Amino acid sequence: MDSRILNEVRELVKPHSPQYCYQCAKCTSACTATKVIPEYKPHLIVALTRLGSVKGLMESGIIWACTECWKCSEYCPQDVAPVEVVIALKNLSIAMGYKPPEDLKVMAKNVVELGYVSPPIEVLSKEFEMYGREALSLPELVKPYVSEGTPTNLKKLLGGVYE
Amino acid sequence: MSDVRIGVYVCHCGKNIGGVINPAKVAEHAGKLPNVVISRDYVYMCSSPGQLLIEEDIKKYNLNRVIVAACSPRMHEPTFQGVLKRAGLNPWLLQMVNVREHDTWVHENVPEKAEEKAKDLVAAAVARAAHLYEINTVRAPVVKSAVVIGGGIAGIRASLDLANAGIKVYLIEKKQSIGGKMAQLDKTFPTLDCSQCILTPLMVDVSRHPNIEIYAYSEVVDVSGSAGDFKVKVRLKPTYVDWSKCTGCGACVEKCPGRAPKEFDEGLGVRKAIYFEFPQAVPRRPVIDTEHCLWFTKGICKVCEKVCPVGAIDYKQVERYVELNVGAIVVAIGYELYDLSKLSEYGYGKFKNVISGLQLERLSSADGPTRGKILRPSDGKEPKTVGIVLCAGSRDENHVKYCCRFGCAAAIKHVYYIKHALPDAKVLVFYTDVRAFGKGYEEFYQKFRSEENVFFIRGRPAEIFEGRDGSLIFDVYDSNTNQLINVRADLVVLEGAVVPPKDWEPLRRILKVSCDPGGFALELHPKLRPFETTSDGIFLAGAIQGPKDIPDTVAHAAAAAASAIGFLAKGYVESVPYLAVVNEDLCSGCSLCVPICPYGAISVSEKEGKRVAKVDVIKCKGCGACAATCPSGAMQQNYFTDKQVLSEVVVLAGGAK
């Protein structure tokens, strides 16, 4: 048990207040990620952060399961904003030298090469029909401007994840 | 008293003062100051020998000022004022010097400097003492009657207690019947008494009591005067029925073709346009709802007038005002439920089968819209699975920060309602903490958490969706078993947050009562004086001071009544010594002091050809705001005049050393 991590997280998530969490678990009831990855529980991440026991969270990489839909932050009765706690933990874990998951490399590569995190994909409708941008008569995506310095900066930001 | 003769007494307070500084040295120093006739030190000045020492000195040395350097005046000023009184001096010729809290307790580590400070403080007091003068308080009689605002269980209990003590009570109720929220409940926790069965006899007692006069369908619109002699202006709203003629037979209600949602059933039932609030209403007199009455909206019908056997219907009735003269006011206006539609994630107001705890009370009540059957509002079917959500809006930074203090016990009671009416139903209670703190509550909780098909789940739904059949679908993470539970419930009950009544703000301003961050009335002291306010003669009863369940409300109301009885039984109110006084020669009548006074004690009027301020000695509480505002120094506060305070400052600033 150690308050240092909590204090660092508090600085990063200001003006939210993770120390006030009373474990109602409303965030986990709402969580999009929990429904797919049951091990991911925002209320538990906040509780572990309060105790300073974040090593396991960083080693297992479970914090990267968050989809950042922000529902937990919307519904939280104590203005804890679990999503922001998770983002803070992601930043701290990179700074502390933990490696992010492999998928992040792909995302970084996509940003440099395409300008987006993920290329546009086709989706399946309720009626089992595939829809792409063309089928929805949407224009083809234009590649956004990616500055020359982006690869270097991404490398720095992601602790060497993007090679 | 031109000849100032001061006695200075320095107390050791055991080691509290004597262990840090040398009181004898302080006394010796004081002895050399001007006007000081005698100075002494003693180990416990507040003890009998210490007091006797001062008393004898006053007589022996013909002292006319006394300085006691000891503890805080909050502690022993009254003690030493008693000494002066016994020796025949006006008590306000005493000057306390706080050399304990202000000196030895805080400067323990620097005793030499502490002793210097004590000498300086005593010297300042000696300079101040020369400007002290006799202060006499005045008394005004109290009117032995009271207004109780609000006729819920708090107002009922307070009224009965006051009336039984021989005090005339005017009970003001904004609805047409007394009874309040308790009348809407089916049963009360933890004993499961029928709410109406224990409440309605008290309502009848109130209506029959010779000392109680009920003003129903009325509201307080103005309060003037001051503690002991308030003038309370009451507006009697038009009911369009002459209540003095009406016998409460109900013929008008029966024949009325107009319909409206029934407030008493929390919108679940239907009432007529002319209606009694509920069958056991006290007074049992109807009112016409002009928004739904065909005569008022379309100019047709008049059936009520035709069927009334005593000719009591009066469509032209207008509001009336009465002024009541009372000594005390008891505020017992209760609470309101938070607007649950603001919790958009739960769909209250949007999904028919999401209801409030109070709506469940109505469904469960024998006189409710379903005659006591628990049926879901969308299709009138019996629910098979019921979800109860605790802390709906309470303990929530986005809604209401505080705890409602009865939701947990109410939820347990609601488990009983459902299991009693529908033994095969499954009940899921979603809680964060179950706060079963009252007498018998834990046992109550134990009984119902052990029932078959009752599940207490430690989690909170985040978003409720409505299925095609009106059932409610949501996920809840149970942190006891570490699993996400998918729920499909037929009925969801929200144990909602509690807020002060919406229309309370104007009344609060009229009464000059402060409020806490939640908007509830602020008590004088949260622990020791929880039913008094900063305004003398105004008392708080029940949930207007903060959320309360029925046992706490009744205890609070009885305490407020006892406090009011004590205040009225004393027979008089006394002015404070620290009154503001006007030097009429200096006063220019500029009136700056009038709006500054928080007690409305100052008026400006014509006197001998010029405008001068006048202070109502009973209303003035001696806060000093006017004296600080007065540009000419005409307004001075007794015991804190400019001369007194400045003479002290001059010494402390080193001017007279």
Interface residues (C-beta under 8 A of the other chain):
Chain A: Y22 Q23 C24 A25 K26 C27 T28 S29 A30 C31 T34 K35 P38 K41 H43 K71 Y75 C76 P77 Q78 D79
Chain B: E345 C391 R395 D396 E397 N398 H399 T432 D433 R458 G459 R460 P461 A462 E463 F474 D475 V476 Y477 D478 S479 N482 Q483 L484
